[in-house]
């Protein structure tokens, strides 16, 4: 009986660790995806501004970037 309980505890602990690892993996992937997306948008924004001589606002409108993303990119331009 004691061995069975130890095995149940070990299995539960292993499941908990696996679930935590999966959650961390998801969070990291989300952060990386967000950062990569912002970097691509920022590069596109700068290219439009430089090559077409657009203001930041004009370039953001051309890229159809609105809302919080817009504010983040404007901050990163400075």
C-alpha atoms as a printed R data frame, in Angstrom:
   type eleno elety resid chain resno      x      y       z
1  ATOM     1    CA   UNK     A     1  0.000  0.000   0.000
2  ATOM     2    CA   UNK     A     2  2.789  2.481   0.881
3  ATOM     3    CA   UNK     A     3  4.543  1.798  -2.409
4  ATOM     4    CA   UNK     A     4  1.307  2.433  -4.293
5  ATOM     5    CA   UNK     A     5  0.879  5.787  -2.513
6  ATOM     6    CA   UNK     A     6  4.470  6.747  -3.268
7  ATOM     7    CA   UNK     A     7  3.911  5.902  -6.912
8  ATOM     8    CA   UNK     A     8  0.710  7.976  -6.989
9  ATOM     9    CA   UNK     A     9  2.571 10.930  -5.448
10 ATOM    10    CA   UNK     A    10  5.429 10.524  -7.909
11 ATOM    11    CA   UNK     A    11  2.986 10.383 -10.827
12 ATOM    12    CA   UNK     A    12  1.128 13.450  -9.558
13 ATOM    13    CA   UNK     A    13  4.396 15.341  -9.141
14 ATOM    14    CA   UNK     A    14  5.519 14.370 -12.646
15 ATOM    15    CA   UNK     A    15  2.197 15.543 -14.107
16 ATOM    16    CA   UNK     A    16  2.453 18.835 -12.212
17 ATOM    17    CA   UNK     A    17  5.970 19.423 -13.510
18 ATOM    18    CA   UNK     A    18  4.912 18.593 -17.060
19 ATOM    19    CA   UNK     A    19  1.948 20.981 -16.837
20 ATOM    20    CA   UNK     A    20  4.136 23.767 -15.457
21 ATOM    21    CA   UNK     A    21  6.718 23.195 -18.194
22 ATOM    22    CA   UNK     A    22  4.018 23.362 -20.860
23 ATOM    23    CA   UNK     A    23  2.647 26.596 -19.402
24 ATOM    24    CA   UNK     A    24  6.119 28.156 -19.360
25 ATOM    25    CA   UNK     A    25  6.712 26.997 -22.940
26 ATOM    26    CA   UNK     A    26  3.426 28.610 -24.058
27 ATOM    27    CA   UNK     A    27  4.256 31.876 -22.297
28 ATOM    28    CA   UNK     A    28  7.741 32.022 -23.794
29 ATOM    29    CA   UNK     A    29  6.427 31.261 -27.286
30 ATOM    30    CA   UNK     A    30  3.836 34.017 -26.932
31 ATOM    31    CA   UNK     A    31  6.474 36.519 -25.804
32 ATOM    32    CA   UNK     A    32  8.840 35.561 -28.620
33 ATOM    33    CA   UNK     A    33  6.058 35.766 -31.207
34 ATOM    34    CA   UNK     A    34  5.030 39.193 -29.949
35 ATOM    35    CA   UNK     A    35  8.616 40.453 -30.009
36 ATOM    36    CA   UNK     A    36  9.263 39.132 -33.513
37 ATOM    37    CA   UNK     A    37  6.010 40.659 -34.778
38 ATOM    38    CA   UNK     A    38  6.902 44.029 -33.254
39 ATOM    39    CA   UNK     A    39 10.373 43.895 -34.799
40 ATOM    40    CA   UNK     A    40  8.954 43.150 -38.259
41 ATOM    41    CA   UNK     A    41  6.386 45.926 -37.902
42 ATOM    42    CA   UNK     A    42  9.022 48.372 -36.706
43 ATOM    43    CA   UNK     A    43 11.319 47.524 -39.621
44 ATOM    44    CA   UNK     A    44  8.425 47.920 -42.073
45 ATOM    45    CA   UNK     A    45  7.477 51.214 -40.481
46 ATOM    46    CA   UNK     A    46 11.027 52.565 -40.730
47 ATOM    47    CA   UNK     A    47 11.339 51.398 -44.344
48 ATOM    48    CA   UNK     A    48  8.119 53.170 -45.339
49 ATOM    49    CA   UNK     A    49  9.195 56.320 -43.559
50 ATOM    50    CA   UNK     A    50 12.645 56.315 -45.171
51 ATOM    51    CA   UNK     A    51 11.809 55.111 -48.675
52 ATOM    52    CA   UNK     A    52  8.481 56.873 -49.201
53 ATOM    53    CA   UNK     A    53  9.229 59.857 -46.977
54 ATOM    54    CA   UNK     A    54  6.152 59.252 -44.844
55 ATOM    55    CA   UNK     A    55  5.572 60.442 -41.313
56 ATOM    56    CA   UNK     A    56  5.228 57.810 -38.610
57 ATOM    57    CA   UNK     A    57  1.459 58.371 -38.561
58 ATOM    58    CA   UNK     A    58  1.182 57.974 -42.329
59 ATOM    59    CA   UNK     A    59  3.302 54.823 -42.331
60 ATOM    60    CA   UNK     A    60  1.263 53.321 -39.468
61 ATOM    61    CA   UNK     A    61 -1.944 54.053 -41.359
62 ATOM    62    CA   UNK     A    62 -0.491 52.468 -44.519
63 ATOM    63    CA   UNK     A    63  0.364 49.352 -42.505
64 ATOM    64    CA   UNK     A    64 -3.096 49.452 -40.908
65 ATOM    65    CA   UNK     A    65 -1.651 49.388 -37.412
66 ATOM    66    CA   UNK     A    66 -3.995 50.838 -34.821
67 ATOM    67    CA   UNK     A    67 -4.662 50.689 -31.100
68 ATOM    68    CA   UNK     A    68 -2.080 49.658 -28.510
69 ATOM    69    CA   UNK     A    69  0.296 48.291 -31.173
70 ATOM    70    CA   UNK     A    70  0.469 51.761 -32.683
71 ATOM    71    CA   UNK     A    71  1.444 53.351 -29.378
72 ATOM    72    CA   UNK     A    72  4.081 50.689 -28.734
73 ATOM    73    CA   UNK     A    73  5.683 51.223 -32.128
74 ATOM    74    CA   UNK     A    74  5.679 55.012 -31.770
75 ATOM    75    CA   UNK     A    75  7.473 54.648 -28.423
76 ATOM    76    CA   UNK     A    76 10.026 52.315 -30.001
77 ATOM    77    CA   UNK     A    77 10.712 54.808 -32.787
78 ATOM    78    CA   UNK     A    78 11.931 57.400 -30.313
